[in-house]
Amino acid sequence: MQRVYQYRGYEITVEADSLPDAIVGGTVLVRTGYLAIVCVRHEMSSRAFPAWNLSDDNDRPFDSASTALMAGFTAGQRFVDDLFAGRQGHDEVDGLDA
């Protein structure tokens, strides 16, 4: 399942990738779940940052695709916010040098 979100001039693509259950001898040993694959790209330039995988706490997979999608979107928002925070700090330093 994949969703595309717009946020502050960036496109955040999140895919919920299901992981296979660990089955031995017909018995499910481990129910895995979902990973979120997050990719952020600038809408105007189409410049994309490398995608990353996101798991739940303690490197456990998410229980549902919807949880993985929302966690991926939240992580993408934080990434974009950090880009803006870094740019503002850089602008302030440039302003002092002028």
N, C-alpha and C positions, 0 to 999 in steps of 0.2 A: 504494500500500500504506500502510495506516495502523495505528498501534499506540497504545494508551492505557496509561500507566503511573501508578501511585500512588506518591507520594514525600513523606513528611513532611507529610501533610495537603493536598497539592496534587495535581492531576491534570495530567500532562504528556502532551499529545497530539502525536505526531510523525507526519508524513506524508512519505513518500518520493515526490517528484514527478519523473517522468522527463522529461528534456528531449529535444526532437527532434534527430536527427542533422542536420547541415548537408549537404544533398545538392544538387549542381549537375550537371545533365546526366546523371543516373543514377549519378553517382559520389559516394560518401560522402567528403566533405572533412574533416569533424570528427565524431568520435564524442563525444557530450557526456556523458551519464550522468544523475545524480540530484542534486536539491537536497533538503535536509531543511527542512520547514516545521514550526516548533515553536510550540506554544501552551501557556501555563501558566495554570491557573485554580485558585482556592481551592476545595476540595471542599465546604466548609460554606456559604460565601456565594455560590458560583458566580461570584465576581468574576474576570474574565479579563483578563490582560495582553495587549497587542497581540502578535500572532503575528510571528515573524521568520523569514527565510530563512537557511539555513546552508549554506555550501559547504566544500569541503575546502581544504587549504593553497593559497595563492596564488590564491584565488577560482576554483579549478577544481571542477567537479562531482565528486561521489563516483562511484566505479567501479561500485558495486552498491547496490541498494535496502537490503540489510541493513546495509551500512556507514553509509549515510545515516541509517537509523533509530537505530542505536546512538550515532552522533555527536550526533544530535538529543536523545536521551535524556540523554546525558552533559552537554550544554549546558543542558538543562532542570534537571538536578540542581544544577549550579553556580549557575544563576539562583536557585533556591530556597534554596540554602545562603547565597548573598549576601543574600537577604531576611532570613534568620534572623540572619546576622552583623550586618546593619544594625539590626535590631530590638534585639539584645542591646546594641549600643553605645548605642542611644537609651535603653534602659531604665537603663543604667548612668549616663548623664548625668542622666536624670530622678531617679535615686536620690540623686545628689549635690546636686540642687537642693532636695530635700525637707527 
